[in-house]
Amino acid sequence: MTGARQLQEVELDVRKRVQGEKHPDTLSSKINLASTLHSQGALSSARKLQEAALEVCERVLGEEHPVTLSLMGNLASTLWDQGDWPGAMQLHKEVVEVSKRVLGKEHPDTLRSMNNLASVLLSQGDLSGAKELQESVLVVCKQVYGEKHPHTLVAIGQLANTLHCQGDLPGARKLQLAVLEDTSSLLGNDHPNTLKAMGNLAFTLWQQGEVEEARRLQRGCVAGCERTLGPIHPFTQATAGVLMQMGGDTA
């Protein structure tokens, strides 16, 4: 990933000099580099690039252009990961509203933006609002993509997290187990979506008192994160922290 980042930085620098800040290729390079920075946990650098790109997109392409909406969603996700939930919520609400109007309720970007908004609502304690959005998204995902498509599995996992927060641990566990099995089969054991599903199920099991099975799953999650994301990635460190909370270790 470091090599990819270096190549993207060189590409962006060349495009700025040759094509200018407002050229679509320059914007694309900036957005790609920001995505790489985000995935590496360099959130401040990703946010700076996203904000700069968004300013140009709004001015050149317009506020309702799909590229602008996508970038707004990316920036909102970065804000959320930084803990700026009010800022993230405001952006996500704008993206959902415009996406429904411009792209339609069944468009993948609209569904993604609705799920992102539900995550922010959940983080701020609006469980009923989050659940309502997630259930709407899940119905459409099943109709459009099918039961085991990655988009559908993500939607199921997010609904499971809300059930967990509402105290419905058996309901959450049932959904999380299905998501883990299907995601692992579809994407592989070390895919970030699989690792996230593994960690979610482990935490539910731990809260239900199944400590040893929870630790076993969480150890697998930590090991997978270290292989896939690296030991210093924020998600890797967070999963290791949860394992310590469970009284386990990474050995």
Secondary structure as UniProt FT lines:
FT   HELIX           2..18
FT   TURN            21..22
FT   HELIX           24..39
FT   TURN            40..41
FT   HELIX           43..60
FT   TURN            63..64
FT   HELIX           66..81
FT   TURN            82..83
FT   HELIX           85..102
FT   TURN            105..106
FT   HELIX           108..123
FT   TURN            124..125
FT   HELIX           127..144
FT   TURN            147..148
FT   HELIX           150..165
FT   TURN            166..167
FT   HELIX           169..187
FT   TURN            189..190
FT   HELIX           192..207
FT   TURN            208..209
FT   HELIX           211..228
FT   TURN            231..232
FT   HELIX           234..245
FT   TURN            246..247
//
